[in-house]
Amino acid sequence: MYSHVFRSGQDPAQHPTVILIHGLGGTLNIWDPIASVLEHRFSVLRYDLRGHGQSDVPAGDWSLEDFVRDLEAIFIDESLPHAHLVGFSLGGLIVQQFALSYPERVGQLAILSAVAGRTDTERQHVQERIRNLEKGDLDANIALALERWFSPEFRQNHPERVQKRIAELRATSPAGYFQAYRVFVLSDLAEHLSQIQCETLVMTGEHDPGSNVRMARLMHETISGSKLEILPDLRHSVLVESPQLIAEKLDSFLR
């Protein structure tokens, strides 16, 4: 399994490494404005998830553990004993599981716009999305996603950034997107999060309907000593809507 990796910033032999992990239908490039801030103090490593960008699209059904093993393989290939982890959306699920499976690898942990403890109704909503993909109806998923991802004001004022995000999603391997979405729908680690021992920051947008404030509070209350940031006025796609705010929050948290 080949993962496309991009390193920038400081010398990893002299400075801590931060690994940034994107979400569904994205690539490592979504982190560009955030990485440019963190690069002043950290060695920044980004990679395309399996099925996304320039990484491989393995055959068969995938599990959350497959994504975790991909990340562990990067640690080994890069000779990293440990690193800070920042995960957005599906990436937020991956870093949760990685912190549970490889606690010795994780310095600080930042979970952005991620899910935990879905209700039955919330589970039904995400299952409807995977049924759309099974029918090959990506357009229906995109229409629903735009409502979740961006406020009406952002869509009106920044159409070029919205269209760039849609183009990135459409460029994703259909098989890879489906398998990754399936993992996103089936995964929920709420019952295990109390086992996370590292210093953790949980962030989500105030108006994110999927990775909502209730879930963020649940993660915060379950992970001992964690910090919680509810980001005013934002929906799900916080990396696109307000990258400078995210960069500031991460730069303040990570050390």
C-alpha positions as CSV (number, residue, x, y, z in Angstrom):
1,M,0.0,0.0,0.0
2,Y,1.6,3.3,-1.2
3,S,0.7,6.4,0.7
4,H,1.7,9.7,-0.9
5,V,3.5,11.7,1.7
6,F,4.7,15.4,1.7
7,R,7.0,16.9,4.3
8,S,7.7,20.6,4.9
9,G,8.9,22.9,7.6
10,Q,11.6,22.2,10.1
11,D,14.2,19.4,10.4
12,P,12.5,16.4,12.1
13,A,15.7,15.6,13.9
14,Q,15.6,19.0,15.7
15,H,11.9,19.8,15.9
16,P,8.7,17.9,16.7
17,T,6.7,16.4,13.9
18,V,3.0,17.2,13.3
19,I,1.0,14.9,11.1
20,L,-2.1,16.4,9.4
21,I,-4.8,14.0,8.2
22,H,-7.5,15.1,5.9
23,G,-11.1,13.9,5.5
24,L,-13.4,12.3,2.9
25,G,-12.9,13.3,-0.7
26,G,-9.9,15.6,0.1
27,T,-6.2,15.5,-0.3
28,L,-3.2,16.6,1.7
29,N,-3.4,20.0,-0.1
30,I,-6.4,21.0,1.9
31,W,-3.9,21.7,4.8
32,D,-1.8,24.2,2.8
33,P,-2.7,27.4,4.6
34,I,-2.5,25.7,8.0
35,A,0.8,23.9,7.3
36,S,2.3,27.3,6.3
37,V,1.8,28.5,9.8
38,L,2.9,25.3,11.6
39,E,6.0,25.0,9.5
40,H,7.7,27.8,11.5
41,R,8.0,25.6,14.5
42,F,7.4,22.0,13.4
43,S,8.3,19.4,10.9
44,V,4.9,19.0,9.1
45,L,4.0,15.8,7.5
46,R,0.9,15.4,5.4
47,Y,-0.3,12.4,3.3
48,D,-3.2,11.4,1.0
49,L,-5.4,8.8,2.6
50,R,-5.8,5.5,0.8
51,G,-8.2,5.9,-2.1
52,H,-7.5,9.7,-2.3
53,G,-5.1,11.9,-4.2
54,Q,-1.9,10.1,-5.3
55,S,-2.2,7.2,-2.8
56,D,-3.1,3.7,-3.8
57,V,-6.7,2.3,-3.9
58,P,-6.4,-1.2,-2.5
59,A,-9.0,-3.8,-3.6
60,G,-11.6,-5.2,-1.2
61,D,-13.5,-3.8,1.8
62,W,-11.6,-1.5,4.1
63,S,-11.8,-1.0,7.9
64,L,-10.8,1.8,10.2
65,E,-7.9,-0.4,11.2
66,D,-6.6,-0.4,7.7
67,F,-6.3,3.4,7.8
68,V,-4.6,3.1,11.2
69,R,-2.1,0.6,9.8
70,D,-1.4,2.9,6.9
71,L,-0.5,5.6,9.4
72,E,1.7,3.3,11.4
73,A,3.5,2.3,8.2
74,I,4.3,6.0,7.6
75,F,5.7,6.2,11.1
76,I,8.0,3.3,10.3
77,D,9.0,4.5,6.8
78,E,9.8,8.0,8.2
79,S,11.6,6.6,11.2
80,L,9.3,8.5,13.5
81,P,9.2,7.4,17.2
82,H,6.3,9.7,17.9
83,A,4.4,12.7,16.6
84,H,1.6,15.1,17.2
85,L,-1.6,14.1,15.3
86,V,-4.2,16.4,13.8
87,G,-7.2,14.7,12.2
88,F,-10.2,16.3,10.4
89,S,-13.5,14.5,9.9
90,L,-12.6,10.9,8.8
91,G,-9.0,11.9,9.8
92,G,-10.4,12.6,13.3
93,L,-11.7,9.1,13.5
94,I,-8.3,7.8,12.3
95,V,-6.4,9.7,15.0
96,Q,-8.8,8.6,17.7
97,Q,-8.2,4.9,16.8
98,F,-4.5,5.5,16.4
99,A,-4.2,7.0,19.8
100,L,-5.9,3.9,21.2
101,S,-3.9,1.4,19.2
102,Y,-0.4,3.1,19.5
103,P,-0.5,5.5,22.5
104,E,3.3,5.5,22.7
105,R,3.4,7.1,19.2
106,V,1.2,10.1,20.0
107,G,2.4,13.3,21.6
108,Q,-0.5,15.7,21.5
109,L,-3.8,15.0,19.7
110,A,-6.2,17.4,17.9
111,I,-9.6,16.0,16.8
112,L,-11.3,18.4,14.3
113,S,-14.9,18.1,13.1
114,A,-15.1,14.4,14.0
115,V,-17.9,12.1,15.0
116,A,-18.5,10.1,18.2
117,G,-21.7,8.7,19.8
118,R,-24.1,9.0,16.8
119,T,-27.7,8.8,17.7
120,D,-30.0,6.4,15.8
121,T,-31.3,9.3,13.7
122,E,-27.8,10.5,13.0
123,R,-26.8,7.0,12.0
124,Q,-29.7,6.8,9.6
125,H,-28.7,10.0,7.9
126,V,-25.2,8.8,7.1
127,Q,-26.5,5.5,6.0
128,E,-28.7,7.3,3.5
129,R,-25.6,8.9,2.1
130,I,-23.8,5.6,1.6
131,R,-27.0,4.3,-0.2
132,N,-26.7,7.2,-2.6
133,L,-23.1,6.3,-3.4
134,E,-24.1,2.6,-3.9
135,K,-26.6,3.8,-6.5
136,G,-23.8,5.9,-8.1
137,D,-25.6,9.2,-7.2
138,L,-22.6,11.3,-6.2
139,D,-24.5,14.5,-7.2
140,A,-27.0,13.9,-4.5
141,N,-24.3,13.5,-1.9
142,I,-22.6,16.6,-3.1
143,A,-25.8,18.6,-2.8
144,L,-26.3,17.4,0.7
145,A,-22.7,17.9,1.6
146,L,-22.7,21.6,0.6
147,E,-25.4,22.3,3.1
148,R,-23.4,20.6,5.8
149,W,-20.0,22.0,4.8
150,F,-20.5,25.7,4.2
151,S,-22.8,28.4,5.5
152,P,-25.0,30.2,2.8
153,E,-23.0,33.3,3.3
154,F,-19.7,31.5,2.6
155,R,-21.1,29.8,-0.5
156,Q,-22.3,33.2,-1.8
157,N,-19.1,35.1,-0.9
158,H,-16.5,32.5,-1.8
159,P,-17.8,30.4,-4.8
160,E,-14.3,29.7,-6.1
161,R,-13.3,28.0,-2.8
162,V,-16.5,26.0,-2.8
163,Q,-16.0,24.9,-6.4
164,K,-12.4,24.0,-5.7
165,R,-13.6,21.7,-2.9
166,I,-16.2,20.1,-5.1
167,A,-13.6,19.5,-7.8
168,E,-11.3,17.9,-5.3
169,L,-14.1,15.5,-4.3
170,R,-15.0,14.7,-7.9
171,A,-11.3,13.9,-8.6
172,T,-11.3,11.2,-5.9
173,S,-11.3,7.6,-7.0
174,P,-15.0,6.5,-6.9
175,A,-14.0,3.1,-5.4
176,G,-11.8,4.8,-2.9
177,Y,-14.4,7.4,-1.9
178,F,-17.0,4.7,-1.4
179,Q,-14.8,2.5,0.7
180,A,-13.7,5.4,2.8
181,Y,-17.2,6.6,3.2
182,R,-18.3,3.2,4.3
183,V,-15.6,3.2,7.0
184,F,-16.8,6.7,8.1
185,V,-20.4,5.4,8.4
186,L,-19.6,2.2,10.3
187,S,-17.0,3.7,12.8
188,D,-17.8,5.0,16.2
189,L,-15.3,5.0,19.0
190,A,-17.3,6.8,21.7
191,E,-17.2,3.8,24.1
192,H,-13.4,3.7,24.0
193,L,-12.4,7.3,24.2
194,S,-11.9,7.3,27.9
195,Q,-8.8,5.2,27.3
196,I,-7.0,8.1,25.5
197,Q,-4.4,9.5,27.8
198,C,-2.5,12.1,25.7
199,E,-3.2,15.8,25.8
200,T,-6.1,16.4,23.5
201,L,-7.9,19.3,21.8
202,V,-11.4,18.7,20.4
203,M,-12.8,21.3,17.9
204,T,-15.9,21.6,15.8
205,G,-18.0,24.2,14.1
206,E,-20.8,25.7,16.0
207,H,-23.3,24.9,13.2
208,D,-21.8,21.6,12.0
209,P,-24.9,19.4,11.7
210,G,-23.0,16.1,11.3
211,S,-19.9,16.4,13.6
212,N,-22.0,18.5,15.9
213,V,-21.4,20.3,19.2
214,R,-23.0,17.5,21.2
215,M,-20.5,15.0,19.8
216,A,-17.6,17.4,20.5
217,R,-18.8,17.8,24.1
218,L,-19.1,14.1,24.5
219,M,-15.5,13.6,23.3
220,H,-14.3,16.4,25.6
221,E,-16.1,15.0,28.6
222,T,-14.9,11.4,27.9
223,I,-11.2,12.2,27.2
224,S,-9.7,13.1,30.5
225,G,-8.1,16.6,30.6
226,S,-9.0,17.4,27.1
227,K,-9.7,21.0,25.8
228,L,-12.8,22.0,23.8
229,E,-13.1,24.7,21.2
230,I,-16.5,25.4,19.6
231,L,-15.8,27.5,16.5
232,P,-18.4,30.3,16.1
233,D,-20.5,30.5,13.0
234,L,-18.7,27.6,11.2
235,R,-20.2,24.5,9.7
236,H,-18.2,21.3,8.8
237,S,-15.6,22.4,6.4
238,V,-13.6,24.5,8.9
239,L,-10.3,23.9,7.0
240,V,-11.8,25.8,4.0
241,E,-14.1,28.3,5.7
242,S,-11.6,29.5,8.3
243,P,-8.1,28.1,7.8
244,Q,-6.4,30.9,9.6
245,L,-8.5,30.4,12.7
246,I,-7.7,26.7,12.7
247,A,-4.0,27.4,12.2
248,E,-4.0,29.8,15.2
249,K,-5.8,27.3,17.4
250,L,-3.4,24.5,16.5
251,D,-0.3,26.8,16.8
252,S,-1.5,27.8,20.3
253,F,-2.2,24.2,21.4
254,L,0.8,22.3,20.0
255,R,4.3,22.6,21.4
